[in-house]
Amino acid sequence: MKRALLLSGGMDSLAVAWWLRPEIGITLNYGQLAAEAEICASKAICGQLQIEHHVISIDCRSVGSGDMAGGQADAHAPASDWWPYRNQMLVTLAAMKAISLGVKKLYLGTVKSDGSHRDGTPEFIAAINQLMVIQEGEMTVEAPAIKLSTTELVRTAGVPSSMLAWAHSCHKSSVPCGNCRGCNKYFEVWQEIEHGLDHA
């Protein structure tokens, strides 16, 4: 059974790639400000693991919101980096490509902390999976790390620090800004990993 991973180039999806070694990685440039660096990071992990890599470019910035789109967050936004229905959009676009490649299972790099957004909850994953399964191709959607923190995922995956260093988590730019939620998470995870090594 052919498997694909929605690969953003961030710590979570990069660690899932290392952990589960899917046959295909799909990266989306949908108009997010950090697209260039996300594509570079995704290419690096796919090259290292000899994973077939596809990049889909569709500019959706005009319907974006918040940090990732380079504008004000929508009134419904739970956080500054909110993009309306983003995961639903990404799953749909990735699946549209994946179905043509014979993929039967699509992995998402969702982790426990993503539950702060409704489209990062187990309920959302179950709903989007059900929606995909009833359509042509009967593709399934899974988030294998949804019960793990990013640090737990990195340790479970066994991804080496040299590979993890390729990850790009900034929401605002292809050069890390150092002050968005993505950058803050990136630095926190590195501190937790290094702290764990100090006490190993």
Steps between C-alpha positions, in 0.01 A plus 500: 500500500649832389517770770552874472581767757386861495847643555535862612868483585428580865623290792182293523463387141876460461506267803202301366686457170803365683284277721262343247692534171202550266554446130394856408530847651270780387583864580262784430580857407159659556624857539641472853789739566744221594429278197852518353671378819231236561561357152879497554466319834257248348731433206788440741319234704359331190844494341652350814233229525461447124133595518328609180425871543229712336441875540157648425475878450160668527479859625233522768640805683199712403285283730768465769505654846763596755876444518528234230322716242667824607179671610270562792345193662131446429252589776438126558870425544606323822862611439700740282618223269150379405414432136128413456439130431870457427538130583184414311642683199843339530361148535276552198778638279748233607242225446419633152865438406536182706205325337669533160809331644311195629517602868259325738610660828584865568694585817477837674768631736246613759619486866331545837556877523320551167179433691498873583346533153184305421656360184778347711271291721431124486138588414613690191731219388217247539262725305739573212588131482132407477452760226792363298402136542151548353641658185660346193827326582395440863818663627550498876647785703704438816685716750731242662659749742185675620539371857866603521668832570755610241785405734348155557457458124861596430620248758263227380605557138869498590565780253863617533571860600682559170177424312271680743708813450356521146150559638342838431227607739471877453153620401606841371803454279741261327761644738398424864357816661561372853176639645203309352326196648682272258846631590417492872398136473815417304727648768303337784527155342876536449538600866296198612702265279835639617384493864409135457841421355669674794313269736534182295 
